[in-house]
């Protein structure tokens, strides 16, 4: 897994000031294109389940922070 930001999905490095418009990339293996992957994410106070479809051994969940704000 790794994080990126923005519409161009620039990969975040070790330290970043970005806290919004952050995308989560999940690298997969053994899944077919179109299969759905579900991941549980959490903070100290919240847990959410996000899902996405595999495309070329990767699932991208865009704007991951907004998923926490809705809960």
Phi and psi in radians as a Rosetta constraint file:
Dihedral C 1 N 2 CA 2 C 2 CIRCULARHARMONIC -2.730 0.35
Dihedral N 2 CA 2 C 2 N 3 CIRCULARHARMONIC 2.935 0.35
Dihedral C 2 N 3 CA 3 C 3 CIRCULARHARMONIC -2.015 0.35
Dihedral N 3 CA 3 C 3 N 4 CIRCULARHARMONIC 2.632 0.35
Dihedral C 3 N 4 CA 4 C 4 CIRCULARHARMONIC -2.395 0.35
Dihedral N 4 CA 4 C 4 N 5 CIRCULARHARMONIC 3.083 0.35
Dihedral C 4 N 5 CA 5 C 5 CIRCULARHARMONIC -2.464 0.35
Dihedral N 5 CA 5 C 5 N 6 CIRCULARHARMONIC 2.725 0.35
Dihedral C 5 N 6 CA 6 C 6 CIRCULARHARMONIC 1.349 0.35
Dihedral N 6 CA 6 C 6 N 7 CIRCULARHARMONIC 3.000 0.35
Dihedral C 6 N 7 CA 7 C 7 CIRCULARHARMONIC -1.174 0.35
Dihedral N 7 CA 7 C 7 N 8 CIRCULARHARMONIC -0.499 0.35
Dihedral C 7 N 8 CA 8 C 8 CIRCULARHARMONIC -1.473 0.35
Dihedral N 8 CA 8 C 8 N 9 CIRCULARHARMONIC -0.049 0.35
Dihedral C 8 N 9 CA 9 C 9 CIRCULARHARMONIC 0.969 0.35
Dihedral N 9 CA 9 C 9 N 10 CIRCULARHARMONIC 0.873 0.35
Dihedral C 9 N 10 CA 10 C 10 CIRCULARHARMONIC -1.198 0.35
Dihedral N 10 CA 10 C 10 N 11 CIRCULARHARMONIC 2.206 0.35
Dihedral C 10 N 11 CA 11 C 11 CIRCULARHARMONIC -1.146 0.35
Dihedral N 11 CA 11 C 11 N 12 CIRCULARHARMONIC 2.298 0.35
Dihedral C 11 N 12 CA 12 C 12 CIRCULARHARMONIC -1.305 0.35
Dihedral N 12 CA 12 C 12 N 13 CIRCULARHARMONIC 2.492 0.35
Dihedral C 12 N 13 CA 13 C 13 CIRCULARHARMONIC -1.624 0.35
Dihedral N 13 CA 13 C 13 N 14 CIRCULARHARMONIC -2.963 0.35
Dihedral C 13 N 14 CA 14 C 14 CIRCULARHARMONIC -0.972 0.35
Dihedral N 14 CA 14 C 14 N 15 CIRCULARHARMONIC -0.767 0.35
Dihedral C 14 N 15 CA 15 C 15 CIRCULARHARMONIC -2.073 0.35
Dihedral N 15 CA 15 C 15 N 16 CIRCULARHARMONIC 2.392 0.35
Dihedral C 15 N 16 CA 16 C 16 CIRCULARHARMONIC -2.610 0.35
Dihedral N 16 CA 16 C 16 N 17 CIRCULARHARMONIC 2.610 0.35
Dihedral C 16 N 17 CA 17 C 17 CIRCULARHARMONIC -1.653 0.35
Dihedral N 17 CA 17 C 17 N 18 CIRCULARHARMONIC -0.068 0.35
Dihedral C 17 N 18 CA 18 C 18 CIRCULARHARMONIC -1.296 0.35
Dihedral N 18 CA 18 C 18 N 19 CIRCULARHARMONIC 2.283 0.35
Dihedral C 18 N 19 CA 19 C 19 CIRCULARHARMONIC -2.284 0.35
Dihedral N 19 CA 19 C 19 N 20 CIRCULARHARMONIC -0.111 0.35
Dihedral C 19 N 20 CA 20 C 20 CIRCULARHARMONIC -2.225 0.35
Dihedral N 20 CA 20 C 20 N 21 CIRCULARHARMONIC 2.824 0.35
Dihedral C 20 N 21 CA 21 C 21 CIRCULARHARMONIC 1.014 0.35
Dihedral N 21 CA 21 C 21 N 22 CIRCULARHARMONIC 0.664 0.35
Dihedral C 21 N 22 CA 22 C 22 CIRCULARHARMONIC -1.693 0.35
Dihedral N 22 CA 22 C 22 N 23 CIRCULARHARMONIC 2.340 0.35
Dihedral C 22 N 23 CA 23 C 23 CIRCULARHARMONIC -1.893 0.35
Dihedral N 23 CA 23 C 23 N 24 CIRCULARHARMONIC 2.506 0.35
Dihedral C 23 N 24 CA 24 C 24 CIRCULARHARMONIC -1.822 0.35
Dihedral N 24 CA 24 C 24 N 25 CIRCULARHARMONIC 2.218 0.35
Dihedral C 24 N 25 CA 25 C 25 CIRCULARHARMONIC -1.912 0.35
Dihedral N 25 CA 25 C 25 N 26 CIRCULARHARMONIC 2.214 0.35
Dihedral C 25 N 26 CA 26 C 26 CIRCULARHARMONIC -2.011 0.35
Dihedral N 26 CA 26 C 26 N 27 CIRCULARHARMONIC 2.035 0.35
Dihedral C 26 N 27 CA 27 C 27 CIRCULARHARMONIC -1.449 0.35
Dihedral N 27 CA 27 C 27 N 28 CIRCULARHARMONIC 2.271 0.35
Dihedral C 27 N 28 CA 28 C 28 CIRCULARHARMONIC -2.019 0.35
Dihedral N 28 CA 28 C 28 N 29 CIRCULARHARMONIC 2.849 0.35
Dihedral C 28 N 29 CA 29 C 29 CIRCULARHARMONIC -2.563 0.35
Dihedral N 29 CA 29 C 29 N 30 CIRCULARHARMONIC 2.321 0.35
Dihedral C 29 N 30 CA 30 C 30 CIRCULARHARMONIC 1.484 0.35
Dihedral N 30 CA 30 C 30 N 31 CIRCULARHARMONIC 0.133 0.35
Dihedral C 30 N 31 CA 31 C 31 CIRCULARHARMONIC -1.818 0.35
Dihedral N 31 CA 31 C 31 N 32 CIRCULARHARMONIC 2.641 0.35
Dihedral C 31 N 32 CA 32 C 32 CIRCULARHARMONIC -1.619 0.35
Dihedral N 32 CA 32 C 32 N 33 CIRCULARHARMONIC 2.670 0.35
Dihedral C 32 N 33 CA 33 C 33 CIRCULARHARMONIC -0.948 0.35
Dihedral N 33 CA 33 C 33 N 34 CIRCULARHARMONIC 2.365 0.35
Dihedral C 33 N 34 CA 34 C 34 CIRCULARHARMONIC 1.637 0.35
Dihedral N 34 CA 34 C 34 N 35 CIRCULARHARMONIC -0.297 0.35
Dihedral C 34 N 35 CA 35 C 35 CIRCULARHARMONIC -1.197 0.35
Dihedral N 35 CA 35 C 35 N 36 CIRCULARHARMONIC 2.575 0.35
Dihedral C 35 N 36 CA 36 C 36 CIRCULARHARMONIC -1.671 0.35
Dihedral N 36 CA 36 C 36 N 37 CIRCULARHARMONIC 2.391 0.35
Dihedral C 36 N 37 CA 37 C 37 CIRCULARHARMONIC -2.042 0.35
Dihedral N 37 CA 37 C 37 N 38 CIRCULARHARMONIC 2.385 0.35
Dihedral C 37 N 38 CA 38 C 38 CIRCULARHARMONIC -2.068 0.35
Dihedral N 38 CA 38 C 38 N 39 CIRCULARHARMONIC 2.359 0.35
Dihedral C 38 N 39 CA 39 C 39 CIRCULARHARMONIC -2.325 0.35
Dihedral N 39 CA 39 C 39 N 40 CIRCULARHARMONIC 2.372 0.35
Dihedral C 39 N 40 CA 40 C 40 CIRCULARHARMONIC -1.675 0.35
Dihedral N 40 CA 40 C 40 N 41 CIRCULARHARMONIC 2.239 0.35
Dihedral C 40 N 41 CA 41 C 41 CIRCULARHARMONIC -2.110 0.35
Dihedral N 41 CA 41 C 41 N 42 CIRCULARHARMONIC 2.654 0.35
Dihedral C 41 N 42 CA 42 C 42 CIRCULARHARMONIC -2.681 0.35
Dihedral N 42 CA 42 C 42 N 43 CIRCULARHARMONIC 2.731 0.35
Dihedral C 42 N 43 CA 43 C 43 CIRCULARHARMONIC -2.011 0.35
Dihedral N 43 CA 43 C 43 N 44 CIRCULARHARMONIC -3.007 0.35
Dihedral C 43 N 44 CA 44 C 44 CIRCULARHARMONIC -1.121 0.35
Dihedral N 44 CA 44 C 44 N 45 CIRCULARHARMONIC -0.497 0.35
Dihedral C 44 N 45 CA 45 C 45 CIRCULARHARMONIC -1.984 0.35
Dihedral N 45 CA 45 C 45 N 46 CIRCULARHARMONIC -0.222 0.35
Dihedral C 45 N 46 CA 46 C 46 CIRCULARHARMONIC -2.418 0.35
Dihedral N 46 CA 46 C 46 N 47 CIRCULARHARMONIC 2.611 0.35
Dihedral C 46 N 47 CA 47 C 47 CIRCULARHARMONIC -2.304 0.35
Dihedral N 47 CA 47 C 47 N 48 CIRCULARHARMONIC 2.432 0.35
Dihedral C 47 N 48 CA 48 C 48 CIRCULARHARMONIC -2.352 0.35
Dihedral N 48 CA 48 C 48 N 49 CIRCULARHARMONIC 2.798 0.35
Dihedral C 48 N 49 CA 49 C 49 CIRCULARHARMONIC -2.038 0.35
Dihedral N 49 CA 49 C 49 N 50 CIRCULARHARMONIC 2.184 0.35
Dihedral C 49 N 50 CA 50 C 50 CIRCULARHARMONIC -2.047 0.35
Dihedral N 50 CA 50 C 50 N 51 CIRCULARHARMONIC 2.698 0.35
Dihedral C 50 N 51 CA 51 C 51 CIRCULARHARMONIC -2.503 0.35
Dihedral N 51 CA 51 C 51 N 52 CIRCULARHARMONIC 2.805 0.35
Dihedral C 51 N 52 CA 52 C 52 CIRCULARHARMONIC -2.840 0.35
Dihedral N 52 CA 52 C 52 N 53 CIRCULARHARMONIC 2.921 0.35
Dihedral C 52 N 53 CA 53 C 53 CIRCULARHARMONIC -1.693 0.35
Dihedral N 53 CA 53 C 53 N 54 CIRCULARHARMONIC 2.457 0.35
Dihedral C 53 N 54 CA 54 C 54 CIRCULARHARMONIC -1.235 0.35
Dihedral N 54 CA 54 C 54 N 55 CIRCULARHARMONIC 2.353 0.35
Dihedral C 54 N 55 CA 55 C 55 CIRCULARHARMONIC -2.468 0.35
Dihedral N 55 CA 55 C 55 N 56 CIRCULARHARMONIC 1.976 0.35
Dihedral C 55 N 56 CA 56 C 56 CIRCULARHARMONIC 0.947 0.35
Dihedral N 56 CA 56 C 56 N 57 CIRCULARHARMONIC 0.893 0.35
Dihedral C 56 N 57 CA 57 C 57 CIRCULARHARMONIC 1.098 0.35
Dihedral N 57 CA 57 C 57 N 58 CIRCULARHARMONIC 0.516 0.35
Dihedral C 57 N 58 CA 58 C 58 CIRCULARHARMONIC -2.624 0.35
Dihedral N 58 CA 58 C 58 N 59 CIRCULARHARMONIC 2.508 0.35
Dihedral C 58 N 59 CA 59 C 59 CIRCULARHARMONIC -2.063 0.35
Dihedral N 59 CA 59 C 59 N 60 CIRCULARHARMONIC 2.321 0.35
Dihedral C 59 N 60 CA 60 C 60 CIRCULARHARMONIC -2.074 0.35
Dihedral N 60 CA 60 C 60 N 61 CIRCULARHARMONIC 2.141 0.35
Dihedral C 60 N 61 CA 61 C 61 CIRCULARHARMONIC -1.857 0.35
Dihedral N 61 CA 61 C 61 N 62 CIRCULARHARMONIC 1.910 0.35
Dihedral C 61 N 62 CA 62 C 62 CIRCULARHARMONIC -1.431 0.35
Dihedral N 62 CA 62 C 62 N 63 CIRCULARHARMONIC 2.579 0.35
Dihedral C 62 N 63 CA 63 C 63 CIRCULARHARMONIC 0.881 0.35
Dihedral N 63 CA 63 C 63 N 64 CIRCULARHARMONIC 1.000 0.35
Dihedral C 63 N 64 CA 64 C 64 CIRCULARHARMONIC -1.038 0.35
Dihedral N 64 CA 64 C 64 N 65 CIRCULARHARMONIC -0.578 0.35
Dihedral C 64 N 65 CA 65 C 65 CIRCULARHARMONIC -1.078 0.35
Dihedral N 65 CA 65 C 65 N 66 CIRCULARHARMONIC -0.617 0.35
Dihedral C 65 N 66 CA 66 C 66 CIRCULARHARMONIC -1.115 0.35
Dihedral N 66 CA 66 C 66 N 67 CIRCULARHARMONIC -0.447 0.35
Dihedral C 66 N 67 CA 67 C 67 CIRCULARHARMONIC -1.168 0.35
Dihedral N 67 CA 67 C 67 N 68 CIRCULARHARMONIC -0.618 0.35
Dihedral C 67 N 68 CA 68 C 68 CIRCULARHARMONIC -1.294 0.35
Dihedral N 68 CA 68 C 68 N 69 CIRCULARHARMONIC -0.644 0.35
Dihedral C 68 N 69 CA 69 C 69 CIRCULARHARMONIC -1.142 0.35
Dihedral N 69 CA 69 C 69 N 70 CIRCULARHARMONIC -0.516 0.35
Dihedral C 69 N 70 CA 70 C 70 CIRCULARHARMONIC -1.288 0.35
Dihedral N 70 CA 70 C 70 N 71 CIRCULARHARMONIC -0.384 0.35
